[in-house]
Amino acid sequence: MCIRDRLYSIAHIIYHKHISSNLPYLLRRPSHSLIVEAVAILFERLSQSPHFNSKKPLNTRQQRAQAFDKLLLARWSLALYDFERRFYSNPEQDIDKLWNGVIERYLLVRGSEKRGWTMVKWECYHDHLLSQMLASQLDHYIVTQILKEKDLLHAEYYGRKEIGEYLKKVVFAVGKSYKWDELIVNATSKILTPEFYMNEITLGINSKLSS
């Protein structure tokens, strides 16, 4: 198992370990799978730190590649949402034509597959995008409010115990005491928003390429 996958898996264990045992039994679980997944993604991203692997920090080309991956996930998820919305509003229409049109609109490629829409794992993309958004929102809060730093691309988590204390107290320990949307506001002072996810994309794409 690579370091990225290990950090992702460890995050799930740490989350459940630090749910307060003083809570009523039925509240001793995460508020929502979205929250757990976002924390796991936050840990997973630490694999790019030289403190967690033997590689050098990401260069600007790699940062841009990651930003484009995030952009592709966003556009793909929007494409699936739009397809479902249009399909259910008129299920008798030509579904292949609808699918290819949506793919061309959002992904900027010419769609030509017949029944391509049948091969999609529909339940995965929307949830994953929301978790990525929350991971970015948590990261922004940690960097700007906990670490008091401004460099969002190069902030270092290693050795900063205050990050762990924040996550344990505000996110983990409360278990299911709050609805997921209330927990997000308590943890980041904002409702869930794409603002910080899109900001990461913009910063990554606009990184000055190294020679």
C-alpha positions as CSV (number, residue, x, y, z in Angstrom):
1,M,0.0,0.0,0.0
2,C,1.4,3.4,-1.0
3,I,1.8,6.3,1.5
4,R,-1.2,8.0,-0.1
5,D,-3.5,5.1,0.5
6,R,-2.1,4.6,4.0
7,L,-2.8,8.2,5.0
8,Y,-6.3,7.9,3.6
9,S,-7.0,4.7,5.6
10,I,-5.4,6.0,8.8
11,A,-7.7,9.0,8.7
12,H,-10.8,6.8,9.0
13,I,-9.3,5.0,12.0
14,I,-8.2,8.3,13.7
15,Y,-11.7,9.8,13.2
16,H,-13.5,7.0,14.8
17,K,-10.9,6.7,17.6
18,H,-11.5,10.2,18.8
19,I,-15.3,10.3,18.8
20,S,-16.0,11.0,22.5
21,S,-17.0,8.0,24.5
22,N,-19.1,10.4,26.7
23,L,-21.6,10.8,24.0
24,P,-24.8,8.7,24.0
25,Y,-24.3,5.4,22.2
26,L,-26.3,6.4,19.1
27,L,-24.2,9.6,18.7
28,R,-20.9,7.8,18.8
29,R,-20.5,7.8,15.0
30,P,-19.5,10.4,12.4
31,S,-22.1,13.0,11.5
32,H,-22.1,11.9,7.9
33,S,-19.9,9.9,5.5
34,L,-19.2,13.1,3.6
35,I,-17.3,14.5,6.7
36,V,-15.3,11.3,7.1
37,E,-14.4,11.2,3.4
38,A,-13.3,14.8,3.5
39,V,-11.0,14.2,6.4
40,A,-9.5,11.2,4.7
41,I,-8.9,13.3,1.5
42,L,-7.3,15.9,3.7
43,F,-4.9,13.3,5.1
44,E,-4.4,11.8,1.6
45,R,-3.2,15.1,0.3
46,L,-0.4,15.1,2.9
47,S,1.3,12.4,0.8
48,Q,2.7,15.3,-1.3
49,S,4.7,16.6,1.7
50,P,8.4,15.6,1.8
51,H,7.9,14.7,5.5
52,F,5.6,11.8,4.5
53,N,7.5,10.4,1.6
54,S,11.0,10.4,0.1
55,K,10.0,12.5,-3.0
56,K,10.6,16.2,-3.5
57,P,7.7,18.6,-3.1
58,L,5.5,19.0,-6.1
59,N,6.9,21.2,-8.8
60,T,4.7,23.6,-10.7
61,R,4.0,21.2,-13.5
62,Q,2.7,18.6,-11.1
63,Q,0.7,21.3,-9.3
64,R,-1.0,22.3,-12.5
65,A,-1.7,18.6,-13.3
66,Q,-3.4,18.2,-10.0
67,A,-5.4,21.4,-10.6
68,F,-6.6,20.0,-13.9
69,D,-7.6,16.7,-12.3
70,K,-9.8,18.7,-9.8
71,L,-11.2,20.7,-12.6
72,L,-12.1,17.6,-14.6
73,L,-13.8,16.0,-11.5
74,A,-15.9,19.2,-11.1
75,R,-16.9,19.3,-14.8
76,W,-17.6,15.5,-15.0
77,S,-19.8,15.7,-11.8
78,L,-21.7,18.7,-13.3
79,A,-22.2,16.7,-16.5
80,L,-23.7,13.8,-14.7
81,Y,-26.0,16.0,-12.6
82,D,-27.2,17.8,-15.8
83,F,-27.7,14.5,-17.6
84,E,-29.8,13.1,-14.7
85,R,-31.9,16.3,-14.4
86,R,-32.6,16.3,-18.2
87,F,-33.3,12.6,-18.3
88,Y,-35.8,12.5,-15.5
89,S,-37.6,15.5,-16.9
90,N,-38.2,13.6,-20.2
91,P,-37.4,9.9,-20.0
92,E,-38.8,9.3,-23.5
93,Q,-36.2,11.3,-25.3
94,D,-33.2,10.0,-27.2
95,I,-30.9,9.2,-24.3
96,D,-27.8,8.6,-26.3
97,K,-28.2,12.0,-28.0
98,L,-28.8,13.6,-24.6
99,W,-25.7,11.9,-23.1
100,N,-23.4,12.9,-26.0
101,G,-24.7,16.5,-26.0
102,V,-24.0,16.8,-22.2
103,I,-20.5,15.3,-22.6
104,E,-19.7,17.7,-25.4
105,R,-21.0,20.7,-23.4
106,Y,-19.1,20.0,-20.2
107,L,-16.0,18.1,-21.2
108,L,-15.5,19.8,-24.5
109,V,-15.1,16.5,-26.4
110,R,-17.4,15.1,-29.1
111,G,-19.6,12.4,-27.6
112,S,-20.2,9.4,-29.9
113,E,-20.8,6.4,-27.6
114,K,-24.0,4.5,-27.7
115,R,-25.3,3.7,-24.2
116,G,-22.2,5.3,-22.7
117,W,-24.3,6.5,-19.8
118,T,-24.9,2.9,-18.7
119,M,-21.2,2.5,-17.7
120,V,-21.1,5.3,-15.1
121,K,-21.0,4.7,-11.4
122,W,-23.5,7.3,-10.6
123,E,-23.3,7.2,-6.9
124,C,-19.6,8.0,-6.6
125,Y,-18.9,11.3,-8.4
126,H,-21.3,13.7,-6.6
127,D,-20.3,12.5,-3.2
128,H,-16.6,12.5,-4.0
129,L,-16.8,16.1,-5.4
130,L,-18.6,17.3,-2.2
131,S,-15.9,15.6,-0.1
132,Q,-13.2,17.2,-2.1
133,M,-14.9,20.6,-1.6
134,L,-15.1,20.1,2.1
135,A,-11.4,19.0,2.3
136,S,-10.4,22.2,0.5
137,Q,-12.6,24.2,2.9
138,L,-11.1,22.5,6.0
139,D,-7.6,23.0,4.6
140,H,-8.3,26.7,4.0
141,Y,-9.5,27.2,7.5
142,I,-6.6,25.3,9.0
143,V,-4.0,27.3,7.0
144,T,-5.5,30.7,7.5
145,Q,-7.0,30.4,11.0
146,I,-5.0,27.7,12.8
147,L,-1.6,28.1,11.2
148,K,-2.1,31.8,10.5
149,E,-0.3,31.4,7.1
150,K,-1.1,32.9,3.7
151,D,0.6,30.4,1.3
152,L,-2.2,28.0,0.6
153,L,-0.1,25.8,-1.8
154,H,2.9,25.2,0.5
155,A,1.6,25.3,4.1
156,E,3.1,22.5,6.1
157,Y,1.1,20.4,8.5
158,Y,4.0,18.3,9.8
159,G,4.7,18.8,13.6
160,R,1.8,21.2,14.0
161,K,-0.1,19.7,17.0
162,E,-2.7,22.5,16.9
163,I,-4.1,21.0,13.7
164,G,-4.8,17.7,15.4
165,E,-6.3,19.4,18.4
166,Y,-8.6,21.4,16.2
167,L,-9.8,18.3,14.3
168,K,-10.2,16.2,17.4
169,K,-12.2,18.9,19.3
170,V,-14.3,20.4,16.5
171,V,-14.8,17.5,14.1
172,F,-14.1,14.1,15.6
173,A,-15.2,14.3,19.3
174,V,-18.7,15.6,18.6
175,G,-19.6,12.5,16.7
176,K,-23.2,12.7,15.4
177,S,-24.2,15.5,17.8
178,Y,-24.7,17.9,14.9
179,K,-26.2,17.5,11.5
180,W,-23.5,17.4,8.8
181,D,-24.2,20.9,7.6
182,E,-24.2,22.3,11.1
183,L,-20.9,20.6,11.8
184,I,-19.3,22.2,8.7
185,V,-20.4,25.7,9.9
186,N,-19.0,25.0,13.4
187,A,-15.7,23.8,12.0
188,T,-15.1,26.4,9.2
189,S,-17.5,29.3,10.0
190,K,-19.1,28.8,6.6
191,I,-21.6,26.6,4.9
192,L,-20.2,24.1,2.4
193,T,-19.1,26.1,-0.6
194,P,-17.1,25.4,-3.8
195,E,-15.2,28.6,-3.3
196,F,-12.0,27.1,-1.8
197,Y,-12.0,24.1,-4.1
198,M,-12.1,26.4,-7.1
199,N,-9.5,28.6,-5.5
200,E,-7.1,25.6,-5.4
201,I,-7.8,25.0,-9.0
202,T,-7.1,28.6,-9.9
203,L,-3.8,28.7,-7.9
204,G,-2.6,25.4,-9.3
205,I,-3.4,26.3,-13.0
206,N,-1.8,29.8,-12.6
207,S,1.4,28.4,-11.1
208,K,4.4,29.7,-13.0
209,L,5.9,26.8,-14.9
210,S,9.4,26.0,-14.0
211,S,11.9,25.5,-16.8
